[in-house]
Amino acid sequence: MRPVNLQPIGQELAVKWDDGTESFISLERLRRACPCAGCKGEADIMGNLYKGPEQTLAARAFELRGLSLVGSYAVQPVWADGHNTGLFSFDYLKKVAEAQG
């Protein structure tokens, strides 16, 4: 499944998928689901998870400043606090949207 249109609308990201369905993901949920190693940690070959201390996120952390396509498989949000290392594969983006409810 691939998004054909991504638009921030208020405090949500609207996603139109290539099957005609739409998802609305709150920006806070999107940021908290960031899959980067700094946010979710990183596992070694043995499956040990290495993660820094939990970060407190200020209000700016949930302000979307930009959104870029990465190849033909992911989107990369840029947040007002400067965070931009999370790559959301299209499959993962859909799972975040579905988990929202």
C-alpha positions in Angstrom: 0.0 0.0 0.0 1.3 3.4 -0.9 0.1 6.9 -0.1 -0.9 9.0 -3.1 -1.4 12.2 -1.1 -0.1 13.4 2.2 -1.3 16.7 3.7 -1.0 18.1 7.2 -4.4 19.4 8.3 -4.4 21.1 11.7 -3.0 18.6 14.2 -3.3 15.6 11.9 -1.6 14.1 8.9 -4.2 13.2 6.2 -3.1 10.3 4.1 -4.9 9.1 0.9 -3.9 5.6 0.0 -3.7 4.1 -3.4 -6.6 1.8 -2.6 -8.9 4.9 -2.2 -9.0 4.8 1.6 -7.9 7.7 3.9 -6.2 7.8 7.2 -5.9 10.7 9.7 -3.0 10.4 12.1 -2.6 12.8 15.0 0.8 14.6 14.8 1.5 13.7 18.4 0.9 10.0 17.7 3.1 10.2 14.6 6.0 11.8 16.5 5.7 9.3 19.4 5.8 6.5 16.9 9.1 7.7 15.4 11.0 4.6 14.4 14.5 6.1 14.5 17.2 4.6 16.6 17.3 7.7 18.9 13.6 7.3 19.7 12.9 3.6 19.6 16.4 2.2 20.2 18.6 -0.1 18.2 19.0 -3.8 18.5 22.3 -5.7 18.0 22.7 -9.0 16.2 21.8 -10.9 19.5 18.5 -8.9 19.8 19.7 -6.7 22.7 18.0 -3.4 22.6 20.1 -0.3 23.2 18.2 2.9 23.9 19.0 6.2 25.5 16.9 7.7 28.3 13.3 8.6 27.6 13.0 12.1 26.3 10.5 14.6 27.4 8.9 16.2 24.3 7.9 19.8 24.3 5.0 21.2 22.3 7.3 22.0 19.4 8.1 18.3 19.0 4.5 17.8 17.6 4.6 20.6 15.1 5.2 19.3 11.6 7.5 21.6 9.5 8.0 19.4 6.5 7.5 16.0 5.0 9.7 14.4 2.3 9.3 11.2 0.3 12.3 8.9 0.6 12.7 6.8 -2.5 9.5 4.9 -3.2 9.1 3.4 0.2 9.0 5.9 3.0 8.3 9.4 4.3 10.5 11.5 6.5 8.9 14.1 8.8 10.7 17.2 9.9 9.6 18.5 13.3 9.8 22.1 14.7 12.3 20.9 17.3 14.7 19.9 14.6 14.1 16.2 14.8 14.2 14.6 11.3 15.8 11.1 11.5 12.7 9.0 11.5 11.9 7.2 8.2 8.3 5.9 8.2 8.0 3.1 5.6 4.6 3.1 4.0 3.7 -0.1 5.7 4.7 1.3 9.1 2.8 4.5 8.4 -0.3 2.4 7.7 0.2 0.4 10.9 0.5 3.7 12.9 -2.7 4.9 11.3 -4.6 1.7 12.0 -3.4 1.5 15.6 -4.8 4.9 16.2 -8.3 3.5 16.1 
